[in-house]
């Protein structure tokens, strides 16, 4: 580890990216950084999901100035020498769990809220999970209390609600960064909710230890933010949130100057995943397909070859449907290529 970035009131921001912020850390390409990331849902069970570090950030970030998004992000980290046109690699090397609890909010921005034919159409509720070995188990639920803000980290104490027991089941832990990316081009506060070409709230559950996400640098020194850490998530994130929990992550940040990506691209041992976005799933599908063709062109395939390859050997999966902008990612197996180099 070359650097450590603690979560403090002066290193965390609630609900926005801003390319005009001064960096809280400046690193060289290739550096390994240990970063503390805090969940914006700790207020759902402050007796279980808050320690002194979390409480200090919650108490210090002005409630009225939180937003326009709903996430806590740590950063920005400046990468020396990074310029627009470069690609930034964020390789996730490992994670630690500062506290063994997480929260899922079935939220008013979830897929079934205001639609469908179930009681979920008009209700929000919280499920608190506890880490148990390699899984998370539900501990209790409660309906979200009327008049409280589910975006700004309101503290819901045990006496404020009736905590109801849950049916027992186990969700395998899949720890990952829901938010990571470079600062967007747009000046001023940019909401953390919709993802974009810069990355941000991509919410790909596959961004786990041992994988790397690549982002096209938008501004000088890249200005990297990360947060919205998850203990587990399913494709779609249909209720509006994952199992949201604090993670301390170990990442390596590296620049690539001779290789350009068309947007966030995840690399696993087996595949490349190219992300696209849109106001509807149809538009997200088109965007993902077009970005995938550009990615394949960088690997030597023309559009006709790439289109055929994606139809015959690629898989398109829903990343999430709840971040205002919908997300789809193309899974392109590495075994489709004779070799795998970034030249």
Secondary structure, 3 states (H helix, E strand, C coil): CCEEECCCCCCEEECEECCCCCCCEEECCCEEEEEEECCCCHHHHHHHHCCHHHHHHHHHCCHHHCCCCCCEEEEEEEECCCCCCCEEEEEEEEEECCCCEEEEEECCCCCCCCCCCCHHHHCCEEEEEEEECCEEEEEEEEECCCCCCCCCCCCCCHHHCCCEECCCCEEECCCEEEEEEECCCCCCCEECCCCECCEECCCCCCCCCCCEEEEECCCCCCCEEEEEEEEECCCECCCCCCEECCEEEEEEEEEECCCCCCCCEEECCCEEEEEEEECCHHHHHHHHHHHHHHHHHCCCCCHHHHHHHHHHHEEEEEEECCCCCEEEEEEEEHHHCCCCCCC
